[in-house]
Amino acid sequence: MPLTPEIVGKLHEATGARNVITASEELRTYECDALTAYRAVPGAVVLPATTEEVQAVARICYQAHIPFVARGSGTGLSGGAMPVPEGVVICLARMNRILEIDFPNARVVVEPGVINLEVTGRVAPANYFYAPDPSSQSVCSIGGNVAENSGGAHCLKYGFTTTHVLALEVVLPDGTLMHLGKKTLDALGYDLPGVFVGSEGTLGVATKITLRIVKRPESVQTLLAAFHSTTEAGAAVSGIIAAGMLPAAIEMMDHLSILAAEAAVHAHYPDCGGLLLVEMDGPQAEVCALMEHIQEICRSQGAWEIRLAQSETERALVWKGRKAAFAALGRISPNYIVQDGVIPRTRLPQVLTRIGELSTEAGLRVANVFHAGDGNLHPMVLYDRRIAGQEKSAIALSERILELCIEAGGSITGEHGVGEEKKHMMSKMFAEPDLATMQRVRCAFDPQQIANPAKVFPRPRLCGEKLGEYTPHPLELAGVAERF
């Protein structure tokens, strides 16, 4: 059903007229997330302030069969928050309260619009922190982190968002309120929070999230090691893990990303072919001993400069350079595609060599930043949209890199999600029965398929569709995105 004036009037009643956006020039603000190659203009944007208002909006959409997409800060990189044309965007930015802090049980309850870094900011005075730290943590929202199961530099030791979500209050697509999980670490029954986290908004809208916070370790040391190549740096990563150590983070940057980050934030990185950032935390004596061992491994693999951050200020600057790398690439290329493949970390040297060969064959530069400890690659294909054919070549190269990750025994995404961008590649990883099983889970939560429809799967599947059948979904017939 189209978004009629009558339905817009009901949205006004649900949230207040000032919290419903329908002006075309204002709707353009919400037409994409950080992946700007995919765009669609919604029919309306609604900004609820309470769970009850989210329920009311969901019921209106459900009764009128209008698709909706939940949105946080819009920092996603896979098109997951891109609207459905003429559908509704439920923007959760106003739901930004930290509702409860329980230090004795190391728990925090937040609304979905709370910014990631604000959680650590609120609990830091008691010597706690929230571990998942995406590069966009100063602007991304917890609700979006839940949708994409976001990670970050320190997920090697501390785990992804799913490790830190204990319970969820969720509004289902028909407006029903559900509570998934408990405040305890090991709740009985099915792991429904684990099903919901990473579902990319296709199962409902999280309105309250119970997070686990972590006590700050006694000591933190950050090492910077410069190598002549990423191959040498990758070998050092394998050596560190093979030695039985579990750093809080192991990050790698290649020469192009180093140049861009240095120009952006002046992190005082050495001019090298491969840069390794290793952070250890824990009891001071243990950290000091392990750092000595890590330095020996780095030297044995060709590190020609090794530094230890000497203060918290210096450590913060080292990480500022790494977290600025994505945005900084805009300084050396007018356009670029950020990918998010995963490989077994033992395959890092071979895969990096092959990415270099593919880059040469395509005639396009590729800058590489990695969560090297867990094999999560972020190759950035640089191109200029103004040059005819370059964008098409860049897309083809980025997809070939993801195919390379699959061939190496990995995955097409580690933390950015599938969204709109990579849904057509799901069939390269999963057989049709696997995709059909996933769809049955989706249909259990959303039989009308109005919650972020046409995302994640290679094609929209109607609930009840049998394996081997194919009935085109209305959104598939209409088309859901404008590709620039």
Secondary structure by P-SEA (a helix, b strand, c coil): ccccaaaaaaaaaacccccccccccccccccccccccbbbbbcbbbbbccaaaaaaaaaaaaaabbbbbbbcccccccccccccccbbbbcccccccccccccccbbbbbcccccaaaaaaaaccccccccccccccccccaaaaaaaccccccccccccccccccccccccccbbbbbccccccccccccccccccccccccccccbbbbbbbccccbbbbbbbbcccaaaaaaaaaaaaaacccccbbbbbcaaaaaaaaaccccccccccbbbbbbbbccaaaaaaaaaaaaaaaaaaccccccccccaaaaaaaaaaaaaccccccccccbbbbbbbbccccaaaaaaaaaaaaaaaacbbbbbbccccccccbbbbbbbccccaaaaaaaaaaaaaaaaaaaacccccccccccccccccccccccaaaaaaaaaaaaaacccccccccccccccccccccccbbbbcccccccccccc
